Structures are given as structure tokens and as C-alpha cells.
Amino acid sequence: DADKLVERLSSVFPKERIYRSTISPVVGTYAGPGAMAVSVLEAEKK
């Protein structure tokens, strides 16, 4: 479930902020029940 996923991600990436959010009903319709996703946003290189 989502709480366990956030826990696991936090343990693997302890210095990173982990955000959790819900999806819209439209996305949920296509993704299906119990769907979860992980997105990664890479910082700009300076």
C-alpha cells in the first residue's frame, strides 16, 4: 500500500523529500483500482 511504499522510498533515499498525493478520478479510471506510481524529478545541473 502507499504508506509502505513511502516508507521504503524514504529508507532508500533518506535525504530526499518524498511527496504523496492522490490522483484524479479520470486517471484512476484508466489506471485501475490499487494503482500506484512513482515519479522522479531530476534537479537541473549547474
C-alpha positions in Angstrom: 0.0 0.0 0.0 1.0 3.6 -0.4 2.2 4.1 3.2 4.6 1.1 2.8 5.9 2.5 -0.5 6.6 5.9 1.1 8.4 4.2 4.0 10.5 2.1 1.6 11.4 5.1 -0.6 12.3 7.1 2.5 14.7 4.4 3.7 16.3 4.1 0.3 16.6 7.8 -0.3 16.9 9.3 3.2 18.0 12.8 2.1 15.2 13.3 -0.4 11.7 14.7 0.1 9.0 12.2 -0.6 5.6 13.6 -1.7 2.5 11.6 -1.6 -0.7 12.7 -3.5 -4.0 11.3 -4.8 -4.9 11.1 -8.4 -7.9 12.4 -10.2 -11.0 10.2 -10.9 -10.2 10.3 -14.6 -6.6 9.0 -14.1 -7.9 6.4 -11.6 -10.4 5.1 -14.2 -7.6 4.3 -16.6 -5.1 3.1 -14.0 -7.5 0.8 -12.2 -8.1 0.0 -8.5 -5.0 -0.1 -6.3 -2.7 1.6 -8.9 0.3 3.4 -7.6 3.0 5.4 -9.4 6.4 6.8 -8.7 7.8 9.9 -10.4 11.3 11.2 -10.2 12.2 14.8 -10.9 15.9 15.4 -11.6 17.4 18.6 -10.4 18.9 21.0 -13.0 22.6 20.6 -13.4 24.5 23.8 -12.7 
